[in-house]
Amino acid sequence: MIVLTDDQAIVVHRLLTCILLNETYRLADVEDALIWLFPENRQILCPFDSLWAKNLAQEIVQGLSNRP
């Protein structure tokens, strides 16, 4: 389980929103989020998780784009 402070959660939320909407975001926010979300001792259990997440993000963006 990942526990973030309020400030960290705000940065991650803003970053993910910008990525999903294809808006500009700060590289420093990406670097910080990677450190917060992937501590050194954490292992990725499934190599397809990132592909699944990317596909889901693309579906969300398409859904938002198609809204009237």
Secondary structure by P-SEA (a helix, b strand, c coil): cccccaaaaaaaaaaaaaaaacccccaaaaaaaaaacccccccccccaaaaaaaaaaaaaaaaaaacc
